[in-house]
Amino acid sequence: MDPIQSIEVTLNQVPLKAALSDAKVLTGRQRPLAHVDLLCVTLETKGGARGFGFSYSLRAGGNALFAHARDLAPDLIGEDPDDIGRLWEKLAWAGASVARTGVTVQTIAAFDLALWDMKAKKAGLPLGKLIGAYRNSVPTYNTSGGYLNATKEEVIANVDASLRRGIGGIKLKVGQPELSRDIERVELVRRHVGDGVPIMVDANQQWDYTTALRAGRILDQYNLTWLEEPLSAYDYAGHARLTDKLDTPIATGEMLSSVAECAELVKQNSVTFLQPDAPRIGGITPFLKIAAVADLARLKMAPHFVMEIHIHLACAYPHESWVEHIEWLEPAFDERLEIRDGRMFLPDRPGVGLTLSEHGRACQVAAARI
């Protein structure tokens, strides 16, 4: 055994080029998004093996992740880093009196990813290959250009820029107070790109069932790839009813933070596209459990955000998955993902294949070493 000897934990605030607004901002539930908080973990063994992992929060929560990480880190000192499943449980039980969802598991995600990164580096393999890849690329779509703070002219310019970059699909934010304005934006983009470009729309949980059903029936005519989060993330039954009544597939799951919650979406036939977020549900270890449940139901998958992680997991899922292109974290890392012909490609670098850039390190606001 080559035991874990030291752990570095940092909190890094990565600013966005401009603040972004979706339906949650327009309804007054959240403030515009101006930066991403990254919880970064670096593990090192006595023999010099290193693993890097991260988790994140949007708006509030970064300080909570960092504080909980400092509490958890000492429990990994002296441990065998290859015992990833056992160590996930150990960290979960360490914080169990707080919860086994939310901040606790989102903190564990950074340690879990660091352990998987180390394991893949030892094997000399990209993480996706270590898990067991089914393919070397997946279709990708852009979200960051379709936020509601963008004018119609800006949306069209962003669409064109994404397609020129080789991105295959376009997602638009909806959920404005006037449904007619949402429909106008969708119609504008569909008319602009034609029928051959996949379009998704995302209501960010801002509709009630009646509004979602009415909106969905109008949106059915635009041949959308999916309608995302039309209802509360925890309304499993409501999403199941929409799945049954609409032609447009339903996608949701990004806000859930446990295997059990995601499994409930599958159990109740609530989705066609399941959207787990590896950092939010606790890392690679629980994500693989969710993938197994989704595979049994033969569901499609479209993991949320953090394309730098999800490209590995999507390539290792039995059924072809979409990966969401959001470039917010690119300045924090030295590496870039290859995108062409509508697809994102699995990196050939060992592990997750990421190193913090000079800019990423300059964004550090707190640090601890154990």
DOKELO-262983 format. One record per residue (C-alpha): residue number from 1; x, y, z. Coordinates in Angstrom, 3 decimals. Last residue first. Layout:
N
gudren seq NUM c1 X c2 Y c3 Z
...
END
This chain:
370
gudren seq 370 c1 -3.295 c2 18.574 c3 5.964
gudren seq 369 c1 -2.914 c2 21.760 c3 3.954
gudren seq 368 c1 -5.530 c2 24.507 c3 3.905
gudren seq 367 c1 -6.318 c2 27.229 c3 1.371
gudren seq 366 c1 -8.706 c2 30.152 c3 0.830
gudren seq 365 c1 -9.399 c2 32.764 c3 -1.871
gudren seq 364 c1 -7.634 c2 31.203 c3 -4.860
gudren seq 363 c1 -8.431 c2 32.915 c3 -8.179
gudren seq 362 c1 -4.708 c2 33.358 c3 -8.950
gudren seq 361 c1 -4.390 c2 29.566 c3 -9.040
gudren seq 360 c1 -7.000 c2 29.373 c3 -11.778
gudren seq 359 c1 -5.305 c2 32.165 c3 -13.742
gudren seq 358 c1 -1.974 c2 30.349 c3 -13.549
gudren seq 357 c1 -3.778 c2 27.281 c3 -14.807
gudren seq 356 c1 -4.931 c2 24.396 c3 -12.639
gudren seq 355 c1 -4.128 c2 21.037 c3 -14.180
gudren seq 354 c1 -6.626 c2 18.705 c3 -15.824
gudren seq 353 c1 -6.414 c2 15.324 c3 -17.549
gudren seq 352 c1 -9.127 c2 13.486 c3 -15.647
gudren seq 351 c1 -6.585 c2 10.720 c3 -15.287
gudren seq 350 c1 -4.028 c2 10.210 c3 -18.042
gudren seq 349 c1 -4.303 c2 12.514 c3 -21.098
gudren seq 348 c1 -6.019 c2 11.069 c3 -24.185
gudren seq 347 c1 -8.992 c2 13.397 c3 -23.857
gudren seq 346 c1 -12.404 c2 11.978 c3 -24.854
gudren seq 345 c1 -13.787 c2 13.955 c3 -27.768
gudren seq 344 c1 -16.726 c2 16.359 c3 -27.946
gudren seq 343 c1 -18.982 c2 16.086 c3 -30.988
gudren seq 342 c1 -20.853 c2 18.310 c3 -33.449
gudren seq 341 c1 -18.283 c2 17.934 c3 -36.200
gudren seq 340 c1 -15.510 c2 19.158 c3 -33.938
gudren seq 339 c1 -14.709 c2 19.666 c3 -30.257
gudren seq 338 c1 -11.415 c2 18.802 c3 -28.549
gudren seq 337 c1 -11.335 c2 19.666 c3 -24.845
gudren seq 336 c1 -8.903 c2 22.264 c3 -23.575
gudren seq 335 c1 -6.085 c2 22.025 c3 -21.000
gudren seq 334 c1 -4.461 c2 24.697 c3 -18.843
gudren seq 333 c1 -7.363 c2 24.932 c3 -16.421
gudren seq 332 c1 -9.151 c2 27.748 c3 -14.549
gudren seq 331 c1 -9.822 c2 29.777 c3 -17.724
gudren seq 330 c1 -11.881 c2 26.845 c3 -19.118
gudren seq 329 c1 -14.259 c2 26.776 c3 -16.142
gudren seq 328 c1 -17.005 c2 28.943 c3 -17.653
gudren seq 327 c1 -16.887 c2 27.252 c3 -21.083
gudren seq 326 c1 -20.266 c2 25.531 c3 -20.905
gudren seq 325 c1 -20.672 c2 22.678 c3 -23.405
gudren seq 324 c1 -23.172 c2 20.134 c3 -22.111
gudren seq 323 c1 -22.367 c2 16.529 c3 -22.918
gudren seq 322 c1 -24.959 c2 14.408 c3 -24.733
gudren seq 321 c1 -25.074 c2 10.689 c3 -24.209
gudren seq 320 c1 -24.821 c2 7.564 c3 -26.361
gudren seq 319 c1 -25.991 c2 4.497 c3 -24.479
gudren seq 318 c1 -23.580 c2 2.232 c3 -22.597
gudren seq 317 c1 -22.124 c2 5.077 c3 -20.486
gudren seq 316 c1 -18.289 c2 5.254 c3 -20.455
gudren seq 315 c1 -18.073 c2 8.053 c3 -23.043
gudren seq 314 c1 -20.577 c2 10.024 c3 -20.965
gudren seq 313 c1 -18.500 c2 9.552 c3 -17.821
gudren seq 312 c1 -15.258 c2 10.783 c3 -19.354
gudren seq 311 c1 -16.889 c2 13.762 c3 -21.097
gudren seq 310 c1 -18.632 c2 14.467 c3 -17.805
gudren seq 309 c1 -15.544 c2 15.571 c3 -15.934
gudren seq 308 c1 -14.297 c2 18.471 c3 -18.110
gudren seq 307 c1 -17.877 c2 19.011 c3 -19.276
gudren seq 306 c1 -18.590 c2 20.385 c3 -15.808
gudren seq 305 c1 -22.302 c2 21.235 c3 -16.563
gudren seq 304 c1 -25.153 c2 18.672 c3 -16.251
gudren seq 303 c1 -24.941 c2 15.097 c3 -17.507
gudren seq 302 c1 -27.087 c2 14.295 c3 -20.570
gudren seq 301 c1 -28.220 c2 10.670 c3 -20.437
gudren seq 300 c1 -30.508 c2 8.447 c3 -22.468
gudren seq 299 c1 -32.471 c2 5.841 c3 -20.589
gudren seq 298 c1 -32.288 c2 2.101 c3 -21.198
gudren seq 297 c1 -34.113 c2 1.419 c3 -17.914
gudren seq 296 c1 -31.285 c2 -0.906 c3 -16.842
gudren seq 295 c1 -28.810 c2 1.683 c3 -18.129
gudren seq 294 c1 -30.321 c2 4.382 c3 -15.914
gudren seq 293 c1 -29.802 c2 2.254 c3 -12.793
gudren seq 292 c1 -26.209 c2 1.469 c3 -13.800
gudren seq 291 c1 -25.538 c2 5.129 c3 -14.580
gudren seq 290 c1 -26.813 c2 6.097 c3 -11.131
gudren seq 289 c1 -24.334 c2 3.696 c3 -9.535
gudren seq 288 c1 -21.532 c2 5.066 c3 -11.721
gudren seq 287 c1 -22.417 c2 8.594 c3 -10.606
gudren seq 286 c1 -22.158 c2 7.488 c3 -6.968
gudren seq 285 c1 -18.441 c2 6.644 c3 -7.369
gudren seq 284 c1 -17.574 c2 9.432 c3 -9.819
gudren seq 283 c1 -18.415 c2 12.272 c3 -7.475
gudren seq 282 c1 -20.879 c2 13.022 c3 -4.694
gudren seq 281 c1 -24.234 c2 13.781 c3 -6.309
gudren seq 280 c1 -23.548 c2 17.438 c3 -6.969
gudren seq 279 c1 -20.018 c2 16.942 c3 -8.316
gudren seq 278 c1 -21.184 c2 14.247 c3 -10.773
gudren seq 277 c1 -24.240 c2 16.141 c3 -12.068
gudren seq 276 c1 -27.023 c2 13.753 c3 -13.067
gudren seq 275 c1 -29.141 c2 14.648 c3 -16.116
gudren seq 274 c1 -31.424 c2 11.753 c3 -17.099
gudren seq 273 c1 -32.854 c2 12.128 c3 -20.600
gudren seq 272 c1 -36.168 c2 10.318 c3 -21.180
gudren seq 271 c1 -37.503 c2 11.326 c3 -17.804
gudren seq 270 c1 -40.155 c2 10.765 c3 -15.135
gudren seq 269 c1 -40.681 c2 7.018 c3 -15.529
gudren seq 268 c1 -41.438 c2 6.807 c3 -11.766
gudren seq 267 c1 -38.588 c2 4.414 c3 -11.000
gudren seq 266 c1 -36.117 c2 6.354 c3 -13.156
gudren seq 265 c1 -36.838 c2 9.660 c3 -11.445
gudren seq 264 c1 -36.694 c2 7.816 c3 -8.111
gudren seq 263 c1 -33.221 c2 6.508 c3 -8.984
gudren seq 262 c1 -32.000 c2 10.096 c3 -9.225
gudren seq 261 c1 -33.210 c2 10.806 c3 -5.701
gudren seq 260 c1 -31.735 c2 7.578 c3 -4.312
gudren seq 259 c1 -28.322 c2 8.190 c3 -5.918
gudren seq 258 c1 -28.108 c2 11.521 c3 -4.147
gudren seq 257 c1 -27.778 c2 15.231 c3 -4.859
gudren seq 256 c1 -30.572 c2 16.177 c3 -7.244
gudren seq 255 c1 -30.353 c2 19.532 c3 -9.014
gudren seq 254 c1 -29.237 c2 18.103 c3 -12.365
gudren seq 253 c1 -31.999 c2 15.497 c3 -12.559
gudren seq 252 c1 -34.167 c2 16.624 c3 -15.485
gudren seq 251 c1 -34.931 c2 15.966 c3 -19.147
gudren seq 250 c1 -38.378 c2 15.449 c3 -20.700
gudren seq 249 c1 -38.807 c2 14.266 c3 -24.290
gudren seq 248 c1 -41.025 c2 16.369 c3 -26.586
gudren seq 247 c1 -44.127 c2 14.448 c3 -27.701
gudren seq 246 c1 -45.925 c2 15.438 c3 -24.523
gudren seq 245 c1 -48.542 c2 13.623 c3 -22.407
gudren seq 244 c1 -46.650 c2 10.692 c3 -20.882
gudren seq 243 c1 -43.409 c2 12.555 c3 -20.215
gudren seq 242 c1 -45.490 c2 15.401 c3 -18.780
gudren seq 241 c1 -47.192 c2 13.009 c3 -16.357
gudren seq 240 c1 -43.816 c2 11.544 c3 -15.330
gudren seq 239 c1 -42.436 c2 15.039 c3 -14.743
gudren seq 238 c1 -45.363 c2 15.750 c3 -12.439
gudren seq 237 c1 -44.883 c2 12.481 c3 -10.549
gudren seq 236 c1 -41.190 c2 13.122 c3 -9.878
gudren seq 235 c1 -41.771 c2 16.657 c3 -8.656
gudren seq 234 c1 -38.456 c2 16.914 c3 -6.803
gudren seq 233 c1 -36.648 c2 19.020 c3 -9.426
gudren seq 232 c1 -39.584 c2 21.415 c3 -9.456
gudren seq 231 c1 -41.148 c2 21.583 c3 -12.906
gudren seq 230 c1 -40.161 c2 22.273 c3 -16.552
gudren seq 229 c1 -36.642 c2 21.057 c3 -15.797
gudren seq 228 c1 -35.523 c2 20.506 c3 -19.395
gudren seq 227 c1 -37.655 c2 20.104 c3 -22.524
gudren seq 226 c1 -35.783 c2 17.805 c3 -24.911
gudren seq 225 c1 -34.437 c2 17.289 c3 -28.424
gudren seq 224 c1 -36.938 c2 19.828 c3 -29.697
gudren seq 223 c1 -38.991 c2 19.199 c3 -32.847
gudren seq 222 c1 -40.425 c2 22.737 c3 -32.909
gudren seq 221 c1 -44.108 c2 21.711 c3 -32.962
gudren seq 220 c1 -43.919 c2 20.163 c3 -29.489
gudren seq 219 c1 -43.157 c2 23.622 c3 -28.052
gudren seq 218 c1 -46.838 c2 24.573 c3 -28.052
gudren seq 217 c1 -47.833 c2 21.382 c3 -26.216
gudren seq 216 c1 -44.931 c2 21.827 c3 -23.816
gudren seq 215 c1 -45.946 c2 25.352 c3 -22.930
gudren seq 214 c1 -49.494 c2 24.279 c3 -22.080
gudren seq 213 c1 -48.246 c2 21.288 c3 -20.082
gudren seq 212 c1 -45.596 c2 23.347 c3 -18.301
gudren seq 211 c1 -48.082 c2 26.085 c3 -17.425
gudren seq 210 c1 -50.517 c2 23.551 c3 -15.955
gudren seq 209 c1 -47.782 c2 21.718 c3 -14.041
gudren seq 208 c1 -46.226 c2 24.797 c3 -12.451
gudren seq 207 c1 -43.338 c2 26.430 c3 -14.242
gudren seq 206 c1 -40.012 c2 27.790 c3 -12.916
gudren seq 205 c1 -37.958 c2 24.596 c3 -12.579
gudren seq 204 c1 -35.045 c2 25.906 c3 -14.694
gudren seq 203 c1 -37.193 c2 26.248 c3 -17.847
gudren seq 202 c1 -34.561 c2 24.740 c3 -20.170
gudren seq 201 c1 -34.961 c2 24.358 c3 -23.946
gudren seq 200 c1 -33.096 c2 22.006 c3 -26.305
gudren seq 199 c1 -32.406 c2 22.489 c3 -30.000
gudren seq 198 c1 -30.790 c2 19.936 c3 -32.343
gudren seq 197 c1 -29.679 c2 21.403 c3 -35.704
gudren seq 196 c1 -31.118 c2 19.838 c3 -38.873
gudren seq 195 c1 -34.515 c2 21.538 c3 -38.883
gudren seq 194 c1 -33.270 c2 25.009 c3 -39.780
gudren seq 193 c1 -30.703 c2 27.086 c3 -37.906
gudren seq 192 c1 -32.385 c2 30.504 c3 -38.162
gudren seq 191 c1 -36.005 c2 29.338 c3 -38.186
gudren seq 190 c1 -35.361 c2 27.177 c3 -35.132
gudren seq 189 c1 -33.585 c2 30.085 c3 -33.423
gudren seq 188 c1 -36.404 c2 32.570 c3 -33.996
gudren seq 187 c1 -39.104 c2 30.039 c3 -33.121
gudren seq 186 c1 -37.420 c2 29.298 c3 -29.798
gudren seq 185 c1 -37.060 c2 32.995 c3 -29.011
gudren seq 184 c1 -40.687 c2 33.773 c3 -29.933
gudren seq 183 c1 -41.935 c2 30.828 c3 -27.888
gudren seq 182 c1 -40.158 c2 32.154 c3 -24.807
gudren seq 181 c1 -41.578 c2 35.653 c3 -25.374
gudren seq 180 c1 -45.090 c2 34.205 c3 -25.732
gudren seq 179 c1 -44.697 c2 32.482 c3 -22.359
gudren seq 178 c1 -44.659 c2 35.877 c3 -20.651
gudren seq 177 c1 -43.124 c2 35.664 c3 -17.163
gudren seq 176 c1 -39.966 c2 34.133 c3 -18.696
gudren seq 175 c1 -39.379 c2 30.407 c3 -18.233
gudren seq 174 c1 -37.045 c2 29.749 c3 -21.165
gudren seq 173 c1 -33.279 c2 29.257 c3 -21.514
gudren seq 172 c1 -32.097 c2 28.046 c3 -24.887
gudren seq 171 c1 -29.922 c2 25.034 c3 -25.642
gudren seq 170 c1 -28.104 c2 24.654 c3 -28.959
gudren seq 169 c1 -26.704 c2 21.485 c3 -30.551
gudren seq 168 c1 -23.680 c2 20.240 c3 -32.493
gudren seq 167 c1 -20.703 c2 22.301 c3 -31.377
gudren seq 166 c1 -18.101 c2 22.619 c3 -34.136
gudren seq 165 c1 -16.748 c2 26.047 c3 -33.236
gudren seq 164 c1 -18.681 c2 27.547 c3 -36.157
gudren seq 163 c1 -21.877 c2 26.118 c3 -34.660
gudren seq 162 c1 -21.179 c2 27.767 c3 -31.328
gudren seq 161 c1 -20.374 c2 31.143 c3 -32.906
gudren seq 160 c1 -23.569 c2 31.038 c3 -34.989
gudren seq 159 c1 -25.679 c2 30.305 c3 -31.926
gudren seq 158 c1 -23.968 c2 33.075 c3 -29.977
gudren seq 157 c1 -24.720 c2 35.590 c3 -32.747
gudren seq 156 c1 -28.347 c2 34.425 c3 -32.807
gudren seq 155 c1 -28.595 c2 34.791 c3 -29.022
gudren seq 154 c1 -26.990 c2 38.234 c3 -29.173
gudren seq 153 c1 -29.574 c2 39.436 c3 -31.683
gudren seq 152 c1 -32.389 c2 38.053 c3 -29.541
gudren seq 151 c1 -30.965 c2 39.881 c3 -26.554
gudren seq 150 c1 -28.981 c2 37.951 c3 -23.975
gudren seq 149 c1 -30.033 c2 38.241 c3 -20.296
gudren seq 148 c1 -32.216 c2 35.180 c3 -20.827
gudren seq 147 c1 -29.309 c2 32.776 c3 -21.261
gudren seq 146 c1 -28.798 c2 31.051 c3 -24.616
gudren seq 145 c1 -25.075 c2 31.437 c3 -25.238
gudren seq 144 c1 -23.978 c2 29.471 c3 -22.163
gudren seq 143 c1 -25.920 c2 26.344 c3 -23.106
gudren seq 142 c1 -23.969 c2 24.751 c3 -25.961
gudren seq 141 c1 -24.537 c2 21.201 c3 -27.188
gudren seq 140 c1 -22.276 c2 18.167 c3 -27.503
gudren seq 139 c1 -22.546 c2 14.779 c3 -29.184
gudren seq 138 c1 -20.212 c2 12.134 c3 -27.759
gudren seq 137 c1 -16.665 c2 10.994 c3 -28.502
gudren seq 136 c1 -14.300 c2 8.078 c3 -27.837
gudren seq 135 c1 -16.899 c2 5.342 c3 -27.479
gudren seq 134 c1 -17.969 c2 2.572 c3 -25.111
gudren seq 133 c1 -15.308 c2 3.513 c3 -22.566
gudren seq 132 c1 -14.497 c2 1.337 c3 -19.558
gudren seq 131 c1 -13.922 c2 3.025 c3 -16.211
gudren seq 130 c1 -10.188 c2 3.252 c3 -16.890
gudren seq 129 c1 -10.844 c2 4.427 c3 -20.445
gudren seq 128 c1 -13.074 c2 7.275 c3 -19.235
gudren seq 127 c1 -10.502 c2 8.243 c3 -16.602
gudren seq 126 c1 -7.780 c2 8.616 c3 -19.224
gudren seq 125 c1 -5.202 c2 5.859 c3 -18.779
gudren seq 124 c1 -1.644 c2 5.550 c3 -17.482
gudren seq 123 c1 -2.780 c2 3.036 c3 -14.862
gudren seq 122 c1 -1.300 c2 5.118 c3 -12.046
gudren seq 121 c1 -2.871 c2 8.190 c3 -13.666
gudren seq 120 c1 -6.263 c2 6.458 c3 -13.656
gudren seq 119 c1 -6.002 c2 5.673 c3 -9.946
gudren seq 118 c1 -4.870 c2 9.200 c3 -9.098
gudren seq 117 c1 -7.763 c2 10.758 c3 -11.008
gudren seq 116 c1 -10.183 c2 8.352 c3 -9.341
gudren seq 115 c1 -8.925 c2 9.427 c3 -5.911
gudren seq 114 c1 -9.026 c2 13.120 c3 -6.848
gudren seq 113 c1 -12.589 c2 12.687 c3 -8.158
gudren seq 112 c1 -13.638 c2 11.165 c3 -4.838
gudren seq 111 c1 -11.986 c2 13.946 c3 -2.836
gudren seq 110 c1 -13.775 c2 16.654 c3 -4.863
gudren seq 109 c1 -17.079 c2 14.744 c3 -4.749
gudren seq 108 c1 -16.920 c2 14.445 c3 -0.953
gudren seq 107 c1 -17.633 c2 18.174 c3 -0.765
gudren seq 106 c1 -20.718 c2 17.840 c3 -2.961
gudren seq 105 c1 -21.708 c2 14.922 c3 -0.743
gudren seq 104 c1 -21.697 c2 17.023 c3 2.428
gudren seq 103 c1 -23.019 c2 20.222 c3 0.864
gudren seq 102 c1 -26.187 c2 18.613 c3 -0.493
gudren seq 101 c1 -26.949 c2 15.007 c3 0.437
gudren seq 100 c1 -25.839 c2 12.623 c3 3.172
gudren seq 99 c1 -26.690 c2 15.084 c3 5.918
gudren seq 98 c1 -25.297 c2 16.942 c3 8.940
gudren seq 97 c1 -25.024 c2 13.958 c3 11.304
gudren seq 96 c1 -23.664 c2 11.964 c3 8.367
gudren seq 95 c1 -20.508 c2 14.035 c3 8.022
gudren seq 94 c1 -17.988 c2 11.340 c3 8.926
gudren seq 93 c1 -20.372 c2 8.699 c3 7.583
gudren seq 92 c1 -20.085 c2 10.145 c3 4.082
gudren seq 91 c1 -16.296 c2 10.384 c3 4.358
gudren seq 90 c1 -16.014 c2 6.722 c3 5.335
gudren seq 89 c1 -18.483 c2 5.679 c3 2.655
gudren seq 88 c1 -16.445 c2 7.393 c3 -0.054
gudren seq 87 c1 -13.301 c2 5.828 c3 1.438
gudren seq 86 c1 -14.763 c2 2.341 c3 1.136
gudren seq 85 c1 -15.633 c2 2.893 c3 -2.511
gudren seq 84 c1 -12.249 c2 4.383 c3 -3.352
gudren seq 83 c1 -10.032 c2 1.765 c3 -1.724
gudren seq 82 c1 -7.190 c2 2.516 c3 -4.175
gudren seq 81 c1 -6.145 c2 5.559 c3 -2.149
gudren seq 80 c1 -5.013 c2 3.342 c3 0.768
gudren seq 79 c1 -5.491 c2 5.486 c3 3.877
gudren seq 78 c1 -2.784 c2 7.111 c3 6.001
gudren seq 77 c1 -4.437 c2 10.527 c3 5.879
gudren seq 76 c1 -7.964 c2 10.214 c3 4.504
gudren seq 75 c1 -9.826 c2 11.092 c3 7.719
gudren seq 74 c1 -7.741 c2 14.280 c3 8.046
gudren seq 73 c1 -9.477 c2 15.691 c3 4.915
gudren seq 72 c1 -13.053 c2 15.599 c3 6.206
gudren seq 71 c1 -13.175 c2 18.679 c3 8.451
gudren seq 70 c1 -11.141 c2 20.809 c3 6.029
gudren seq 69 c1 -13.489 c2 19.698 c3 3.232
gudren seq 68 c1 -16.487 c2 20.761 c3 5.331
gudren seq 67 c1 -15.116 c2 24.296 c3 5.644
gudren seq 66 c1 -14.313 c2 24.501 c3 1.917
gudren seq 65 c1 -17.749 c2 23.303 c3 0.851
gudren seq 64 c1 -19.426 c2 25.756 c3 3.239
gudren seq 63 c1 -17.314 c2 28.617 c3 1.902
gudren seq 62 c1 -18.396 c2 27.769 c3 -1.637
gudren seq 61 c1 -22.092 c2 27.603 c3 -0.821
gudren seq 60 c1 -23.739 c2 30.672 c3 -2.362
gudren seq 59 c1 -23.736 c2 31.766 c3 -6.048
gudren seq 58 c1 -22.961 c2 28.555 c3 -7.938
gudren seq 57 c1 -21.069 c2 25.774 c3 -6.197
gudren seq 56 c1 -18.244 c2 23.534 c3 -7.314
gudren seq 55 c1 -16.359 c2 20.280 c3 -6.914
gudren seq 54 c1 -12.772 c2 19.470 c3 -7.714
gudren seq 53 c1 -10.258 c2 16.699 c3 -8.030
gudren seq 52 c1 -6.511 c2 16.219 c3 -8.445
gudren seq 51 c1 -4.566 c2 13.052 c3 -7.690
gudren seq 50 c1 -0.883 c2 12.644 c3 -6.999
gudren seq 49 c1 1.450 c2 9.673 c3 -6.591
gudren seq 48 c1 4.646 c2 10.590 c3 -4.716
gudren seq 47 c1 5.392 c2 7.358 c3 -2.863
gudren seq 46 c1 4.023 c2 8.656 c3 0.439
gudren seq 45 c1 0.835 c2 9.582 c3 -1.376
gudren seq 44 c1 -0.368 c2 12.976 c3 -2.538
gudren seq 43 c1 -3.932 c2 14.247 c3 -2.749
gudren seq 42 c1 -4.915 c2 17.569 c3 -4.336
gudren seq 41 c1 -8.411 c2 18.905 c3 -3.681
gudren seq 40 c1 -10.063 c2 21.915 c3 -5.340
gudren seq 39 c1 -13.380 c2 23.456 c3 -4.261
gudren seq 38 c1 -14.317 c2 25.703 c3 -7.178
gudren seq 37 c1 -16.687 c2 28.644 c3 -6.666
gudren seq 36 c1 -18.137 c2 29.824 c3 -9.979
gudren seq 35 c1 -18.621 c2 33.528 c3 -10.704
gudren seq 34 c1 -21.163 c2 36.204 c3 -11.684
gudren seq 33 c1 -24.518 c2 34.395 c3 -11.710
gudren seq 32 c1 -27.423 c2 36.826 c3 -11.524
gudren seq 31 c1 -29.289 c2 36.805 c3 -8.192
gudren seq 30 c1 -31.713 c2 34.034 c3 -7.364
gudren seq 29 c1 -35.399 c2 33.510 c3 -6.606
gudren seq 28 c1 -36.525 c2 36.849 c3 -8.040
gudren seq 27 c1 -38.665 c2 35.304 c3 -10.803
gudren seq 26 c1 -36.370 c2 36.768 c3 -13.470
gudren seq 25 c1 -33.327 c2 35.357 c3 -11.680
gudren seq 24 c1 -34.755 c2 31.844 c3 -11.549
gudren seq 23 c1 -35.685 c2 32.164 c3 -15.233
gudren seq 22 c1 -32.039 c2 32.550 c3 -16.272
gudren seq 21 c1 -29.599 c2 35.405 c3 -15.806
gudren seq 20 c1 -25.865 c2 35.611 c3 -16.483
gudren seq 19 c1 -23.207 c2 38.028 c3 -15.184
gudren seq 18 c1 -20.458 c2 38.746 c3 -17.704
gudren seq 17 c1 -16.977 c2 37.333 c3 -18.401
gudren seq 16 c1 -17.463 c2 34.872 c3 -15.556
gudren seq 15 c1 -15.225 c2 34.940 c3 -12.491
gudren seq 14 c1 -13.539 c2 31.795 c3 -11.098
gudren seq 13 c1 -13.464 c2 31.834 c3 -7.288
gudren seq 12 c1 -10.979 c2 29.244 c3 -6.002
gudren seq 11 c1 -11.312 c2 27.438 c3 -2.665
gudren seq 10 c1 -8.314 c2 25.280 c3 -1.823
gudren seq 9 c1 -7.652 c2 21.931 c3 -0.143
gudren seq 8 c1 -4.212 c2 20.329 c3 -0.074
gudren seq 7 c1 -3.844 c2 16.792 c3 1.220
gudren seq 6 c1 -0.764 c2 14.943 c3 2.437
gudren seq 5 c1 0.397 c2 11.381 c3 3.110
gudren seq 4 c1 -2.109 c2 9.127 c3 1.386
gudren seq 3 c1 -0.809 c2 5.576 c3 1.736
gudren seq 2 c1 1.152 c2 3.535 c3 -0.824
gudren seq 1 c1 0.000 c2 0.000 c3 0.000
END
